[in-house]
Amino acid sequence: MEEKRRFAYIEAMETKSGWGVENRPRPKGVGLVEARWDLCIGCGYCEVACAMYHHGVINRELSRIRIYRYLLPAPKSVQNVCCQCAKEERECEKACPLDPPVIHFDEEKLHMVVDEERCLGAKCGKCRKACPADVPSFYAPAHDHAMVCDLCERDGVRRPQCVEICPAFALEYMPPQFPQHLQRIHPDHKADCLSERLKPLPRNVAQITPGELFGWDKDR
């Protein structure tokens, strides 16, 4: 039943030739899911779509894209997903203790892949520890192997379902255009960057007194 639901979902989502409401052409070379932190509304649809596509179930723990939620002081959500790092920046691949690495970039499929049979699982977890963004995830015991974004690739066709379903257009599927270090940071760091826009309110404070706002307290 689980497998039937998964394939039914895949079939329903593979009718478009491009991505997004504009049906934009998909990247022919290296592509990645570019996350717009400022636009994420925290609905979690991307997590549901990812889990459904890969496993046929609604379980955010099985999603390769994760949503982190913060109080900055306004509620804010930040996406976390593999940005398909350039060769010199693939810390997960470098950290894998096996040779060849279990987690690596497939030059033919043009995305990160994981050899699930050889992966040492959460008890190793070196790929996750090495990733600045803490992206690789594990779901033991059923799926005790590294899970990382594969752009929903099937038979050479890449169709990121998280991008297709996002109602806020907070995810884009495109060739690398910006310095990837902006995505290759932990969501906590992204939240810190976003909180700078909300001054004079410090993080985790819903409101401040008039004295703090206008500086009256400093005169006392």
N, C-alpha and C positions, 0 to 999 in steps of 0.2 A: 504493500500500500504506500509506504514512504517513497519507494522508487517511482511509482506511478505518478504521485503528486509532483515529484521533482521534475519528471519529464513533461508533464502537462504544463507546468509553469514555464519551463524552458521553451516549449513549442509556442506558447502564447506570447512570449516576449521577443521572439525571433522573426517577427514579420516586418520590422523596419530595416531600411538599408543604411540609416545613419543613426545619430544619437541626439537626444534632447528634443525639445518641442520644435526646434528649427530643422531637425533631421540633418544635422551637420555631418559631413563625411568623417569617418573614423580615421585616426592616424594610420598611415601605411607603414611607418617605421616604429621606433620606440614610442610608446605612449604611457600615460599614467593618469590616475585619478587625482586631479588637482582639487584640493579642498579649500573652499572659501569659508574661513572661520567666522567671518563677520555675518554671513548669511544663514548659518545653521540655526534651525529653530528647535532642534532636539526631539523631533517627532519619532525618530528611530525607524522610519520606513526603510532606510538603507540597510540597517541590520537585518530586518525581516526579509528583504529581497535577497540579500546575500545568503542567509541561512536556507531560504527556500530553494534557491538556485542550486546550491551545492549539496544540500542534505534533505530537502523536501519537508522540512519542519520549521516551525516558528520558534526559534531559540537563539537569542542574541549572543549566547556564549559560543555559538558555532559560526558567528559572523566574522569575516576577515576585516571588516571595517567596524570600528567601535566608536560610540558616542560617550564623551565625558561631560558631566554636568557640573556647573560651578555657580557660585553666588558672587558677583563681581562689583558691586552689590546686587545689580539686577541679575535675574537668572540668565545664564548663558551656557550654551552647549558648544563643544569643540569636537570635530571629527578627528579620528586617528586611523590612518590607512597607509600601507606601504607606497612609497613614491618611486619604486623601481629605480633605486640608486644607480648612479654611474659606477663603473667597475672599481675605481679607486675608493669609492665610498661605501661599498657593501660590507659593512662591519659584521653582519650576521653570517655571511658566507666565509669571511676570514676567521670567525670564531668557532665554526663547526669543527669538532675534533676528528671527524672522519675524513678519509681521503678516498675518492673525491668528496667534496662537501655535500651533505644531505640537502641543504638549502643553497640554491644557486640560481643565477640568471641563465635562462635558456635562450641562446642566441637565435634559435629558429622560431620559437614561440613568442619571443620578445617580452617575456615577463618572468618573474621569480617562480621557481618550482620547488617542490619538496618531495624527496624520495621517502614516502611514508613508511615503507617497509624497513628501511635502514635507520630511520630517525630514532634516537635514544629517548625521546619524549621529554616530559616535564622534569624528570629526575636529572636531566642534563641541562636543558634550557639556556645553554650558553649563547645561542643566537639571540634570544630575547634580551639577555643581560647586556649584550654588546650593542644592540640597536639603541641609538640615542632617543628614539621615539617610543621604545618599548612596544614595537608593533607585533612581532610573532606571538601567537597565542597557542595555548594547549587546552584540551578538554578531555582530561583523563576520567575514567579509563576507556570510554568508548572511542575517543579520537585522541589518543596520546601521542600526537606528533605535531610538529610545528605547522601552524596554519597561517598563510600569508596571501595577500591579494594576488590572484592570477588573472585579473581583468575579465573573469568569467569566460575565459577562452575555451572554445570547443572546436576541434577540427580546424585549427588555424584561424578561426574567427573570434575576435575579442569584442565582447559586448558587456561592459560593466553594468550590472543591473542596478547597482546603487545610484549610478548617474541617471539611469532611465526613470527611476521612481521618485527621485528627490523633488518634493513640491516647491521648495524654496530656491531651486537652481543653485544650491550651495556646493554642488559637485560638478566638475567638468572633466571630460575625457579628451585629452589633448597631448600633443608632443611636448617634451620639456621646453618651457619658455622662460621660466624664472629660476633663479638659484635654488636648487633643491634643498639647501640647508634650511630654508624657510619652512619646509614641511618636515624635515628630518630632525625635529625637536620634540620633546615630550609635551603632551597636551597641557600639563601644568605650566610650562613655559609659555605656551601659546596664550593661556588664560591670563598670565601676568602681563603679556603684551596688550591684550584686549582691555584689561583693567585700567591701563594708562589712559585710555580714551574716556574713562568715566570719572575722572577727577572733577571736583575735589573729594569725591567719596572714596575712601580706602576700601580695599577688598573686604568682603563679608560684613560691611556696615550698610544698613538699609537707608539710614538718614543721618544727618548731622544737625547740630544745633545752629541757630542763627549766629551765635557768638563765634562758633568755629568757622562758619562760612564767611563772615565779614571781618574776622580778625579781632573781635572785641575781647576775647579771652586773653589775647596776648598783652593787652594793656593792664591787666590785673596783676 
